[in-house]
Amino acid sequence: MRKILIGMTILLLTLSACAPKAQPTGQSLLPNEDSYPNESYPNTSYPNGDNPAPQLPVDLTPAQRAALAALSETLNLPADQIKLISTEAVTWPDGCLGVTRMGMMCTQAVVDGFRIILEAEGKQYEYHTNQDGSAVVQAVLSTSSSAVEEMVRDQLASNLGIDKDKISIVSDEAVEFPDSCLGVAMENIMCAQMVTPGRIIVLEYAGVQYEYHVSEDGSTIQPATLALTWRRDGGIAGFCDSITVFLSGEIYGNQCKSQPNESMKTFAEILSVKERQQFADWMKKYGQVKIDASDPQGVSDRMTVTLAFYGAGSRTSVTKPDQEALLLWAQTVFQKLYS
């Protein structure tokens, strides 16, 4: 009997030695030390030179996962190297989740969501999301005064098509604006009535000053030197068109008959040199003037056309030819906004 047991033991050991080694049931998501026998285990380098798709922790909310995935993609960094610092429930004042920049048009409906702070490689990042994480946008967590000034100079130079180095900073003052629009009212734009810390930055180019209102973190840059507004309503065609023009070159349009309803472009994008020079000449010549080119009261399908001009000149009475030229200029700009 003992000989039989010894024989069986020897047989089992022989079969075990010949059996193949057990293989893992699934492929590892991250490399290990065995993948790099001749060097230390790297944090961000992979054999094929690319990072794998983010492997997100399963215990995060959809909004947190969206923010983490966005930063992972932005930095080309594995998700396990990003740390969640904080999540704060916030009601954003607009469809842009409180982060608006040049050329962005935002729906004016409040959006419930979150402010999420992440950290990667010793630096913190702020993300704004809606509740389910289907909308996520990065905000500027903190920006130095000089960095914001450079952002504003860049915007003015781009708007006007001029050399940035010729733009000087006149003043930079910390203020508290009374609303989310940074104290700049625009037609058809609703502003959340909330105190918003920020700065008023005044620039100068060729003897002309340009005022900007900027949020504290530089995420919103709002022109503040209004130059012209124009509106056309009614008529047989049922017009409902308007433009708002800022001295610094931003032009905002609004209309209700077709998509898109809103549009934003700049002097450099749509105005010829001749059109820009004509506008500059009017700014030097006229002060604040208003033009009403509406049909007389009582006219069937009456159309109203009004224009307000905010120049730096001394004349407050516009000649008939200049009235017609200003109205044509505004109408042409509106058409270019939607062409």
VENCORKA-V850105 format. One record per residue. RES is the residue in three letters. SS is DSSP state (@ for helix, = for strand, . for the rest). PHI is phi in radians with two decimals (999 if undefined). D_LAST is the distance of its C-alpha to the last C-alpha in Angstrom with 2 decimals. Layout:
BEGIN
RES,SS,PHI,D_LAST  RES,SS,PHI,D_LAST
END
This chain:
BEGIN
MET,.,999,99.41  ARG,@,-1.07,98.51  LYS,@,-1.11,98.07  ILE,@,-1.14,95.65  LEU,@,-1.08,93.49  ILE,@,-1.10,93.44  GLY,@,-1.14,92.40  MET,@,-1.14,89.53  THR,@,-1.08,88.27  ILE,@,-1.08,88.34  LEU,@,-1.12,86.43  LEU,@,-1.10,83.67  LEU,@,-1.12,83.25  THR,@,-1.17,83.00  LEU,@,-1.11,80.31  SER,@,-1.11,78.29  ALA,@,-1.18,78.38  CYS,@,-1.52,77.15  ALA,.,-1.22,74.29  PRO,.,-1.20,70.74  LYS,.,-1.16,69.13  ALA,.,-1.15,66.94  GLN,.,-1.84,63.19  PRO,.,-1.13,60.50  THR,.,-1.36,58.95  GLY,.,-2.46,55.42  GLN,.,-1.36,53.60  SER,.,-1.10,53.41  LEU,.,-1.37,49.93  LEU,.,-2.20,50.78  PRO,.,-1.22,52.92  ASN,.,-2.17,56.44  GLU,@,-1.08,58.97  ASP,@,-1.14,60.31  SER,@,-1.31,56.99  TYR,.,-2.30,57.66  PRO,.,-1.14,61.40  ASN,.,-1.88,61.27  GLU,.,-2.64,59.07  SER,.,-1.24,58.44  TYR,.,-1.17,56.13  PRO,.,-1.44,52.60  ASN,.,-1.60,50.18  THR,.,-2.18,46.81  SER,.,-1.72,47.67  TYR,.,-2.27,48.01  PRO,.,-0.92,49.68  ASN,.,-1.66,46.50  GLY,.,1.49,44.62  ASP,.,-2.04,42.23  ASN,.,-1.39,42.50  PRO,.,-1.30,43.02  ALA,.,-1.04,40.74  PRO,.,-0.97,41.38  GLN,.,-1.79,44.54  LEU,.,-1.58,44.04  PRO,.,-1.02,47.01  VAL,.,-1.39,47.50  ASP,.,-1.60,48.45  LEU,.,-1.52,45.03  THR,.,-1.31,42.80  PRO,@,-0.98,39.46  ALA,@,-1.16,37.62  GLN,@,-1.14,40.01  ARG,@,-1.11,39.69  ALA,@,-1.14,35.87  ALA,@,-1.14,36.10  LEU,@,-1.11,38.85  ALA,@,-1.13,37.02  ALA,@,-1.12,33.88  LEU,@,-1.21,36.05  SER,@,-1.03,38.09  GLU,@,-1.22,35.07  THR,@,-1.08,33.68  LEU,@,-1.58,37.07  ASN,.,0.93,38.13  LEU,.,-2.20,41.27  PRO,.,-1.00,43.49  ALA,@,-1.10,43.24  ASP,@,-1.27,46.98  GLN,@,-1.79,46.51  ILE,=,-1.99,44.25  LYS,=,-1.90,46.02  LEU,=,-1.44,44.90  ILE,=,-1.60,45.79  SER,=,-2.79,44.73  THR,=,-2.38,42.71  GLU,=,-2.18,41.95  ALA,=,-1.24,40.63  VAL,=,-2.43,37.78  THR,=,-1.77,35.57  TRP,=,-1.32,32.14  PRO,.,-1.37,30.27  ASP,.,-2.75,26.86  GLY,.,-1.22,25.16  CYS,.,-1.54,24.82  LEU,.,1.03,28.63  GLY,.,1.34,29.02  VAL,.,-2.17,27.24  THR,.,-2.07,23.94  ARG,.,-2.40,22.39  MET,.,-0.88,19.56  GLY,.,1.50,16.15  MET,.,-1.56,17.99  MET,.,-1.89,17.47  CYS,.,-2.04,20.78  THR,.,-1.16,22.11  GLN,.,-1.67,24.82  ALA,.,-2.05,27.57  VAL,.,-1.15,30.65  VAL,=,-2.29,31.41  ASP,=,-1.34,34.99  GLY,=,-2.96,35.52  PHE,=,-2.48,37.32  ARG,=,-1.81,37.44  ILE,=,-2.07,39.04  ILE,=,-1.85,40.64  LEU,=,-2.07,41.48  GLU,=,-2.33,43.48  ALA,=,-2.54,43.50  GLU,.,0.90,45.47  GLY,.,1.41,46.50  LYS,=,-2.12,43.03  GLN,=,-1.71,41.55  TYR,=,-2.33,38.05  GLU,=,-1.93,36.48  TYR,=,-2.17,34.38  HIS,=,-1.91,32.92  THR,=,-2.35,32.89  ASN,=,-1.51,32.82  GLN,.,-1.19,36.13  ASP,.,-1.68,36.00  GLY,.,1.37,34.34  SER,.,-1.30,31.33  ALA,.,-2.16,29.15  VAL,=,-2.53,30.33  VAL,=,-2.50,28.99  GLN,=,-1.52,30.92  ALA,=,-1.84,31.56  VAL,.,-1.50,33.12  LEU,.,-1.17,36.77  SER,.,-2.72,37.89  THR,.,-2.35,36.47  SER,.,-1.19,38.49  SER,@,-1.01,37.69  SER,@,-1.16,37.11  ALA,@,-1.16,34.73  VAL,@,-1.15,32.54  GLU,@,-1.02,32.66  GLU,@,-1.16,31.43  MET,@,-1.09,28.51  VAL,@,-1.21,27.53  ARG,@,-1.07,28.08  ASP,@,-1.03,25.90  GLN,@,-1.14,23.01  LEU,@,-1.10,23.44  ALA,@,-1.07,23.82  SER,@,-1.16,20.64  ASN,@,-1.05,18.62  LEU,@,-1.66,20.06  GLY,.,1.18,20.59  ILE,.,-2.13,24.32  ASP,.,-1.37,27.59  LYS,@,-1.02,28.60  ASP,@,-1.15,32.24  LYS,@,-1.59,31.81  ILE,.,-1.71,30.90  SER,=,-1.96,34.02  ILE,=,-1.60,34.90  VAL,=,-1.51,36.40  SER,=,-2.76,37.33  ASP,=,-2.56,37.00  GLU,=,-2.13,38.55  ALA,=,-1.33,39.16  VAL,=,-2.50,38.45  GLU,=,-2.09,38.16  PHE,=,-1.43,35.05  PRO,.,-1.37,35.67  ASP,.,-2.66,32.84  SER,.,-1.29,30.48  CYS,.,-1.53,27.68  LEU,.,1.04,29.99  GLY,.,1.33,30.62  VAL,.,-2.01,27.07  ALA,.,-1.47,26.05  MET,.,-2.33,22.44  GLU,.,-1.08,21.33  ASN,.,1.20,21.30  ILE,.,-1.93,22.67  MET,.,-1.61,26.21  CYS,.,-2.04,28.57  ALA,.,-1.19,31.70  GLN,.,-1.46,34.69  MET,.,-2.41,36.22  VAL,.,-1.13,37.54  THR,=,-2.18,35.47  PRO,=,-1.14,37.10  GLY,=,-3.04,35.04  ARG,=,-2.50,34.86  ILE,=,-1.87,33.51  ILE,=,-2.00,32.67  VAL,=,-1.94,32.31  LEU,=,-1.91,31.09  GLU,=,-2.42,31.56  TYR,=,-2.49,29.97  ALA,.,0.92,31.16  GLY,.,1.43,33.05  VAL,=,-1.92,30.21  GLN,=,-1.76,30.56  TYR,=,-2.27,27.94  GLU,=,-1.80,28.98  TYR,=,-2.20,27.94  HIS,=,-1.87,29.40  VAL,=,-2.25,30.04  SER,=,-1.17,31.70  GLU,.,-1.01,35.10  ASP,.,-1.65,34.10  GLY,.,1.40,30.89  SER,.,-1.31,28.76  THR,.,-2.16,26.77  ILE,=,-2.08,25.63  GLN,=,-2.01,24.48  PRO,=,-1.11,23.70  ALA,.,-2.25,26.08  THR,.,-1.68,25.86  LEU,=,-1.23,23.73  ALA,=,-2.04,22.46  LEU,=,-2.80,20.45  THR,=,-2.24,19.48  TRP,=,-2.48,17.83  ARG,=,-2.49,18.00  ARG,=,-2.33,17.62  ASP,=,-2.36,19.65  GLY,=,1.43,21.32  GLY,.,1.41,21.55  ILE,.,-1.06,21.90  ALA,.,-1.37,18.40  GLY,.,1.19,19.23  PHE,=,-1.12,16.56  CYS,=,-2.73,16.70  ASP,=,-2.04,14.10  SER,=,-2.73,14.95  ILE,=,-2.37,14.32  THR,=,-2.19,17.05  VAL,=,-2.03,17.37  PHE,=,-1.79,20.21  LEU,.,-1.00,22.20  SER,.,-1.35,21.97  GLY,.,1.80,18.27  GLU,=,-1.46,16.76  ILE,=,-2.21,14.01  TYR,=,-1.94,13.87  GLY,=,-2.09,11.91  ASN,=,-2.55,13.39  GLN,=,-2.69,13.10  CYS,.,-2.03,15.42  LYS,.,-1.56,14.43  SER,.,-2.68,12.37  GLN,.,-1.63,11.74  PRO,.,-1.38,11.00  ASN,.,-1.27,12.81  GLU,=,-2.04,12.59  SER,=,-2.61,10.40  MET,=,-2.50,11.91  LYS,=,-2.49,11.31  THR,=,-2.17,13.80  PHE,@,-0.91,14.78  ALA,@,-1.10,15.45  GLU,@,-1.38,12.06  ILE,@,-2.15,9.92  LEU,.,-1.76,12.83  SER,.,-1.32,15.02  VAL,@,-1.04,18.75  LYS,@,-1.12,19.34  GLU,@,-1.18,16.94  ARG,@,-1.18,18.59  GLN,@,-1.17,21.97  GLN,@,-1.08,21.50  PHE,@,-1.12,20.71  ALA,@,-1.10,23.76  ASP,@,-1.12,25.91  TRP,@,-1.12,25.20  MET,@,-1.06,26.06  LYS,@,-1.31,29.37  LYS,@,-1.50,30.15  TYR,=,-1.90,29.53  GLY,.,-1.67,30.64  GLN,=,-1.52,29.59  VAL,=,-2.38,28.53  LYS,=,-2.26,27.06  ILE,=,-2.18,25.56  ASP,=,-2.11,25.79  ALA,.,-1.94,24.25  SER,.,-1.31,24.90  ASP,.,-1.12,26.67  PRO,.,-1.06,30.44  GLN,.,-1.04,32.12  GLY,.,1.60,33.30  VAL,.,-1.25,30.62  SER,.,-1.12,29.69  ASP,.,0.93,26.19  ARG,.,-1.05,26.02  MET,=,-1.95,22.70  THR,=,-1.84,22.93  VAL,=,-2.33,20.88  THR,=,-2.26,22.18  LEU,=,-2.46,21.53  ALA,=,-2.09,23.73  PHE,=,-2.12,24.06  TYR,=,-2.14,26.24  GLY,.,-1.56,27.37  ALA,.,-1.87,30.40  GLY,.,-1.47,31.99  SER,.,-1.85,34.87  ARG,=,-1.45,33.68  THR,.,-2.00,32.85  SER,.,-2.11,32.51  VAL,.,-1.64,29.40  THR,.,-1.14,30.05  LYS,@,-1.02,28.58  PRO,@,-1.04,26.56  ASP,@,-1.24,25.17  GLN,@,-1.03,24.38  GLU,@,-1.11,22.31  ALA,@,-1.19,20.65  LEU,@,-1.11,19.90  LEU,@,-1.12,18.43  LEU,@,-1.17,16.22  TRP,@,-1.03,15.20  ALA,@,-1.12,14.32  GLN,@,-1.12,12.35  THR,@,-1.14,10.34  VAL,@,-1.09,9.86  PHE,@,-1.04,8.81  GLN,@,-1.10,6.04  LYS,@,-1.20,5.01  LEU,@,-1.08,5.85  TYR,.,-1.96,3.80  SER,.,-1.50,0.00
END
